[in-house]
Amino acid sequence: MDRKILIVDDEADIREILQFNLENAGFVVDCASSAEEALEMLSPVHSLILLDVMMHGMSGFQMAQHLREVKKDQTPIIFLTAKDTHEDLMTGFSAGADDYISKPFSIQEVIARVTAVSRRSAMVDSPAPAEDVVVLGKVEINRMRKTVVIDGETVQFSKKEFEILNLLASNPGHIYSREDLINELWKDAPYVLDRTVDVHIARIRAKLGACKGYLTNRSGYGYTFNSLD
């Protein structure tokens, strides 16, 4: 299947240069001159968005945030921007970027980054083996995609929260003390306190929402996870 890219940039010459070179590299390319136009054009056939940050109207950051938070769209995004401070990078990745290319850029770099992100995306989109999915009641954990679906809705967990939830849910009914969790999940951080575990557990239970009763504390023993259904 052809790899179709959506280029979003309000500078016509940049759009033309990128389109010409990416098509020569074997990609199929659509172009939009604004974030607003791109949101109208974007469809499941697009496997990647090459997105300028500084545009008239809606910025690239705003478009990415809208896609991730409102439309729940996970199409890979590579930002093209002259804003390359540490804070800008953090803003970009927080908005949902998969990669970040600073202007001025070389065409070779763009093609290499686009190819790499497209390859990673294709791997993620492959169906996960059954053994990589844990389902307990209304909670579904995909261990390959690192996603959690609760009662039909995808909920975002931090890396450590996901690791804790995955460990507990993969061993339903098994009781893990705070020390057990620290030894399993904080092997390279010898100064983790019991309180750190409690804080992460509290955050996980809050995100579980109506399913928070699945994760319980056996007083004096530790934490366990099991479906109530």
C-alpha positions in Angstrom: 0.0 0.0 0.0 1.3 3.5 -0.9 2.5 5.6 2.0 0.6 8.9 1.8 2.0 11.9 3.6 0.1 15.1 4.4 2.4 18.2 4.2 1.1 21.2 6.2 3.0 24.5 5.6 1.8 28.0 4.8 4.9 28.7 2.6 4.2 27.5 -1.0 7.9 27.1 -1.9 8.6 24.8 1.1 5.5 22.7 0.2 6.6 22.3 -3.4 10.2 21.4 -2.5 9.0 18.8 0.1 6.4 17.3 -2.2 8.8 17.0 -5.2 11.5 15.3 -3.2 9.2 13.0 -1.2 7.4 11.9 -4.3 10.8 11.1 -5.9 11.5 9.0 -2.8 8.4 6.9 -3.4 5.8 8.6 -1.2 2.4 9.8 -2.2 1.9 13.4 -1.0 -1.0 15.7 -0.3 -0.5 19.4 0.7 -2.4 21.8 2.8 -1.6 25.5 3.3 -3.0 25.8 6.8 -3.9 23.7 9.8 -7.5 24.4 9.3 -7.3 23.0 5.7 -5.3 20.0 6.9 -7.9 19.1 9.4 -10.5 19.0 6.6 -8.2 16.9 4.3 -6.8 14.4 6.8 -8.2 10.9 6.4 -7.2 7.3 7.4 -5.2 7.0 4.1 -2.6 9.4 5.5 0.1 7.5 7.3 2.1 10.6 8.4 1.8 14.4 8.8 4.7 16.7 8.1 3.6 19.8 10.1 5.0 23.3 10.2 4.7 24.9 13.7 4.5 28.6 12.9 1.5 29.3 10.6 -1.2 31.9 10.3 -4.3 30.9 12.2 -4.0 27.6 14.1 -0.4 26.7 14.8 1.1 23.3 14.3 1.2 22.7 18.0 -2.5 23.6 18.3 -3.4 21.3 15.4 -1.4 18.4 16.9 -3.0 18.9 20.3 -6.5 19.0 18.7 -5.9 15.8 16.8 -4.6 13.9 19.8 -7.0 15.2 22.5 -10.2 16.0 20.6 -10.2 13.7 17.5 -8.3 11.0 19.3 -6.2 10.7 16.1 -2.8 9.0 16.4 -1.5 9.7 12.9 2.3 10.1 13.3 3.4 13.8 13.2 6.8 15.2 12.4 7.2 18.9 13.2 9.1 21.2 10.9 10.2 24.4 12.7 12.8 27.0 13.4 11.8 26.9 17.1 14.3 24.4 18.5 14.9 25.4 22.2 14.5 22.7 24.8 11.2 24.2 25.8 10.0 24.1 22.2 11.0 20.5 21.9 9.1 19.6 25.1 6.0 21.5 23.9 6.2 19.7 20.6 6.5 16.2 22.1 3.8 17.0 24.7 1.5 18.0 21.8 2.0 14.6 20.3 5.0 14.8 18.0 6.7 11.6 16.9 9.8 13.5 15.6 11.1 17.1 15.2 13.1 18.6 12.3 14.7 22.0 12.8 14.8 24.6 10.0 16.8 25.0 7.9 16.8 21.3 7.0 18.3 19.1 4.4 16.0 17.1 2.1 18.1 14.0 2.9 17.3 14.4 6.6 13.6 14.9 6.0 13.4 11.8 3.8 15.4 9.8 6.4 13.2 10.9 9.3 10.0 10.4 7.3 11.1 6.9 6.3 12.0 6.0 9.9 8.7 7.2 11.4 6.7 5.6 8.7 8.5 2.3 9.4 7.8 2.5 13.1 4.2 3.4 12.5 3.7 0.4 10.2 5.1 -1.9 12.9 2.8 -0.5 15.6 -0.2 -0.8 13.3 0.3 -4.5 12.8 -2.2 -6.5 14.8 -0.8 -7.4 18.2 -0.5 -11.1 19.1 -3.2 -12.3 21.4 -0.7 -12.9 24.2 0.3 -9.3 24.2 -3.2 -8.2 25.3 -4.4 -8.5 28.9 -8.2 -8.2 29.4 -9.7 -8.2 32.9 -13.3 -7.1 33.1 -13.6 -3.7 31.5 -9.9 -3.0 31.4 -7.8 -3.9 28.3 -4.0 -3.5 28.3 -2.1 -3.8 25.1 1.5 -4.5 26.1 2.9 -4.0 22.6 1.2 -0.7 21.9 1.5 0.4 25.6 -2.2 1.4 25.6 -4.9 1.0 28.2 -8.6 1.0 27.3 -11.1 1.3 30.2 -14.8 0.6 29.5 -14.2 1.3 25.8 -12.2 4.5 26.2 -8.5 4.9 25.8 -6.9 6.4 28.9 -3.3 7.8 29.0 -0.9 6.4 31.5 2.6 7.5 32.2 5.4 4.9 31.6 5.7 3.9 35.2 2.0 3.9 35.8 1.6 1.6 32.8 4.4 -0.7 34.1 2.7 -1.0 37.5 -0.7 -1.6 36.0 0.6 -4.2 33.6 2.5 -6.1 36.3 -0.5 -6.3 38.6 -3.1 -7.0 35.8 -0.8 -9.7 34.3 -0.9 -11.5 37.6 -4.5 -11.2 38.9 -5.0 -12.0 42.5 -1.2 -11.9 43.3 -0.4 -9.6 46.1 2.6 -7.3 45.6 4.1 -5.5 48.5 5.6 -2.0 48.0 9.0 -3.7 48.3 8.1 -6.2 45.6 7.0 -3.4 43.2 10.2 -1.4 43.9 12.4 -4.4 43.3 10.5 -5.2 40.0 10.1 -1.8 38.5 12.7 0.5 40.1 15.8 -1.7 39.8 18.0 1.1 38.8 16.7 3.6 41.3 17.8 2.4 44.8 16.4 5.3 46.8 12.7 5.0 45.9 10.4 5.4 48.9 7.2 3.4 49.7 5.4 6.7 49.3 6.4 6.9 45.7 4.6 3.6 45.1 1.5 4.8 46.9 1.4 8.0 44.8 1.6 6.0 41.6 -1.1 3.6 42.8 -3.3 6.5 43.7 -2.9 8.0 40.2 -3.7 4.7 38.6 -6.8 4.2 40.6 -8.0 7.7 39.7 -7.5 6.9 36.0 -9.3 3.6 36.3 -12.4 5.6 37.2 -15.4 3.3 37.7 -13.0 0.3 37.6 -10.8 1.6 40.4 -12.2 -1.2 42.6 -10.2 -3.7 40.6 -7.0 -2.4 42.2 -7.1 -3.0 46.0 -4.8 -2.7 49.0 -4.6 -5.7 51.3 -3.7 -4.0 54.5 -0.3 -5.2 55.8 0.3 -7.2 52.6 0.3 -5.0 49.5 -1.6 -4.4 46.3 -3.5 -6.7 44.0 -5.5 -6.4 40.8 -8.6 -8.4 39.9 -11.8 -7.9 38.0 -15.0 -7.6 40.0 -17.1 -8.8 37.0 
